[in-house]
Amino acid sequence: MTVTAFVIDDSAVVRKHLTEMLAASGIDVIGSAADPLFAWTRMAARWPDVIVLDVEMPRMDGISFLRKVMAERPTPVVMCSTLTERGCETTMQAMAAGAVGFVTKPKAGLKEFLTDRSNGLAEAVRAAARANLRALARTTAASPGTRISTAPALPTTAAGAMAETTDRVVAIGVSTGGVQSTEVVLRQLDRTCPGIVMVQHMPERFTASYAARLNQLLELEVLEARDGDRVINGRVLIAPGGKHMQLRRSGAQYVVEVKDGPLINHHRPSVDVLFRSVAHCAGRNAIGVIMTGMGDDGARGLREMREAGAITAAQDEASCVVFGMPAEAIRLGAAQDVVALDGIAGWIRQGAARPLGRRPTAATP
């Protein structure tokens, strides 16, 4: 079945090239418009499967339009914005508001990017067309965008304990639909949670905005990882876009390595790279979770974690925006448990509290 798309961008050149590139990739672009208000009128005649949306446009910004779409006629939306600091922050807001995916337009070499069929936009549109909008709506509604306290404030005397190396390490891999889904999980965890290392498929510079946003919303400390950062209780280290992240042991401590490297499973950072390092360094002290996302990145790494004695889980199909990565992990036997999104945080807490050699059961918070 052919996927239909509608392109909204204030640049006529961008609209022309995106339309031609998507058409050459087998996607039926049924129309385009310079701003959301024109688009709404034109789409009313024939509504697309997917909307490709710029962020900064005249008359109505992309986020306001996205909220209108999700409220009045829920449709998968892929953001396509320029790689700027402001654009990254705005796109993160859009993802939190319900956008399924995003692709960045470079400031230099824009024409080459727009005509390159391997730039990732066609794949993002196809993935968006398969998105579980019911799950996305539940996830977005569960992310209110205000700081959430999941536990009473810790007394000052506990500050030292929070900086001690944890025996457990939680590794999370996520892609399409993950901006909303990871917030649902992380906001249910408090500062006693073992250190978390996470790969969310994102381009360079987006991960910094993503981490900063989560850090403002959550009890946990959330950072874009830097080489040598320690993995400690109550801290989430997110692999930076364009770099791989690996876990390594430094004496009694866990730290992360952030380094360049080739694309693995078409991604950098790659979930498989992280999970394999966790299997090697943490073994049965690790807890691994693979969540919503397109493709199979992380499935083999999660299997290696399980083989090394870690406890592992995959998000269930009903709560996934895109049931790709978890489905492959389940198929390979990498996941001991299949857990709904709302139960992942409880499952992690049980895993962190378990004696070594035992695994948690699926739980709701």
N, C-alpha and C positions, 0 to 999 in steps of 0.2 A: 504494500500500500504506500503510495507516494505521500510524503509529508509536505504540508503546505506551510508557508511562512510569510510574514509581513514585516518589512524593514522600516524602522523609524529612525531617521538621522537627519540633522539639519544641513548636512553637506550633500549636495547633488552628486558630487564625485564619489563619495563613499556609498551612497545608495546605488549608484550605477554599478560600481565594481562588486559590491556585496551581492547584488542581485545576479550578476553574471556568474560570479564564483559559486554561489549556492545552486544556481540552475545547472552549472556544469557538474556539480556533485550529485545531481539527481533530486534536488529539493525544488518544489514548485513554489516560486515566490509570486504570490497572487497580488502583490501591490506594495507600494512604499509611500512614505509621506515625510514631510520636513518637520512636522511637530505632532505631538500627541492628539491635539484637537482635530486636525485634519485627518489623522489616522483613524480616530474613533468613528468618524462619519463614514470613511471609506470601508472600514472593516465590517460595518453593520450589514453591508450588502452580502458579504461572504466572509465569515469569521475564520481566521487561520488556526492551524494546529499549534503554531509557535509564533511568538512575537520576538523579533530581534530589536532591542531598544538601546539607544544612546542614553547617556546620563544627563548631560547639560544641553538643554534645547530651549528655544523661545516659547513663550506663552504658557507652557506648563513643563516643569522639570520631570525627569524620568521617574523619580520616586513617587511623586504625587500621582502620576499616571499609573504606575504600577499598583499603587494602593487602590485606585479606582477600578482597575481591571480585576484585581483579586476580590474586591468587594462585590462588583456587579456582574462580572462574567469571568470566573477563574480560568486562566489560560497560562500554560507554561511560558515563561519569559526568560530570554537569554540576554544579559546585559553585554553591550559591546562598547567599551569606553577607552579613552586615551590613558596611557600609563603615566599619570601624574599623581602627586601626593593627594591633591584634592579629589581627583577622580577615584583613587583607591578608597578613600574614606567614604565617599558618596556611594560607590558600588557596594561596599560592605553594608551600608544602611539599606541598600536595595535588596541585597541577599537576605538580610534579616526580615525585610518586608514581604518576601515571598518569591523573589527571582530564583529560578532553578539553577542557572549557570552563568558564566561570564567568560568573555574573551577580551583580551586587551589589544588595543590598536596602538602601535608604536608611533612616536612623534617623528622619528626618522625612518625612511624607507616605507612610508605608508602605502604607496601604490603597489610596491612589491608584495607587501603583506596582504592587501586586499585582493590581489589576483592569485595568491598562492592557495591552492586547494588543500594544502596540508597545514593550514594555519589553525586548525582545531575548531573553527566555527561550524562547519557542516556536522562534525561529530557531536558538538554541543547541542545543535538544533535537533539532531536525531535522538539524542539521549533525552532532551527535554520533552520531545513528543511522546516518549514512553514513561514520563514521570507520573508517579502516583500522586495526583493532586489532592486526593483526600488525606493522604498522609502528610503532604506538605501543608495543607490548611491546618491540621491538628498541631503540627510542629510549630508553625508560625504563631498560632494562638497561644501556645505554651511558652513563647519567648516574649515577655511583655516589654523588654527593653529598659527595665529599671533594676537597680542593684538589689540583689536578693541575698538575704542572710539565712543560711540553712542551719546555723547553730549559734548559741550565745557567744558573745565576744570572749575570747580566751583571756585569762588573767595574764598580767605582765610576766609572771614567773614562768609561764609556758613558752615564752618566746624562744628560749634556748633550745627546748625540745624540738621546735619546729625546724631548726636549722641542722638537726642531726641526720646523718645518712639513714635512709630507710632500707630495710631488708627487702622490701617489695618494690617492684617497678611495674607501673601500668603502661602498656603500649597500645595506642589507638591509631587505627588507620581509617581514613574517610575521604570521600570525594564528592561527587555530585549530590547536592542536598545536605551536605555536611555542615554548612554554616549555621543553619537553624538547629540541626539535630544535635551537634556537639554542645550547643548552649543548653539544650534540654538536659543532657547528661551532666555536664559540669556544674550547673547551678544546683544540683542536688547533692553535691559533694562538699565537704567542709575541709578545714585546714589540717585535719588529722589524716587525710587521704594520702596514701603513698605518692611519691613523685610520679608525674605523668609525662611521657614523651609521646608526641603526636605528629603524624603527617596528615595534613589536609592539602590535597592537590590545589595549589594556587601559584600564580606567577610571581616573579620577583616583585617586591615592594608591597604586594597585597597582604602578605602574611604579617607585616609590621602593623598595618592598620587593623587587621583581624585580631591580633594579640592585644593591641591597645584597647580595642573595643571590649573584648572579653574581660580584660583586667579591670575595667571600670564597672562592669556589671556583676562580677562574681566575687565570692569570698576568697577564692583561690587566687594566688599570684600567677598571672599568665604573661609569658615573655616570648618574643621571637628569639629562638635559641642562637647563642653565639658559641663558637668553638671553646670548649673547656668549661662551659656552664655545668654546675652541679645539679644532680637530680635529688631533690629533697622533698620532704613531706609538705603538702600544700602548694606545690609549684607545678605549673604546666609549662613545658618547653615545646614550642611549635617549630617544626623545621622551616627554615626560611625558604621562600620561593627561589628556585634556581639553584639550590644546593641540596646535597644529600645529608642526612643526619644519621649517625650511628651511636649506639651506646657502647661505652667501654668502662672497664674497671680501673680505678686509680687507688691502689691500696684498699682501704675499707670503704671507699666512696664510689658512687656511680657518677660519671660525667658524660657529656655528649661531645662527639666530634662532628664538626660541620665542615664539609669539604666539597670541592668540585668533583665532577665525574660524568660519565656518559648517561644518557637517558636510559632508564630501566623500565621496561613495560610502558614505554612512551612517556615516562614521567621523571621529573627531577624537581622536588624530592620524590622518592619512591617509598611506598609502604614496605615493599619486600626488603629493601636495603635496611630499613629500621628494624623490622621484625627479625630478620636473620641475625643482626647484631645482638638483639635482646636475647634471642635463643642461646647464642654463644656465651654472652657475658652474665646473664641472670638466670638462665635455666628454669628450675622449678620455683624460683623466687619471683617469677614474672607472671603477669596477668595480661592477656592479649584480647583485644576486641576489634573486630572489623565491622565497619558500618556502611551505610548507604553510599553507593558510588557505581559508576559505569566501569566495565572492564573486569580485569582479574588481578590487578596489582594488590599484593598483600596476601593472597590466598596461599601461596606456597610458603611464604615466610611464616604465616600463622601455623601452617602444618609443622614447620621446623620447630616453632616454639612449643607446640604440643608434644612433639617427639622428644624435646629436651626436658619435659616435665612441667612446663607451664600450664596454667589453666586458661582455656580459650573459649571465646563465644563469638557468634555472628548475630547481627541484627536480623530480626525476622522480616519476611516479605511484606506483611501487612503494614508495617510502620516505616518501611524504606521508601524514600522518594524514588530511587532507582535501585532495583534488586539485582545488581551485577556482581560486585565484589563479594558480598556475603554469600550469594548463591554459589559462586565458584569455590569459596572456602568450605561451604557445606558439602558440595559435591566431592571435594578432595578429602573429606574426613578431617579437616583442620579444626573444626569447631566442636568442642565437647557439648556446648549448649547453644540453643537458638533462643534469643531473648528479644522481647519487644522493647522498643525505644524507652518507654517509661520504666522498664525494669532493669536497664543496664547499670544505672548508678547503684541500685541495691545489690545487684550481682557483683559489682566491683567491691563494694563494702564487705560483702560476705567473703569474697576471695581474699581480701586483705586481712581478714580476721581469722582465716582458717589455719589449722595446723598444716605444716608441709605435708604434701601427699594426699590431701583431701581437696575436693573441688566444691565450689558453691552450687547452689541451686538457683534457678531463675526466681527473681523476687521483684516485687514492686516496692517503691519507696514508702 
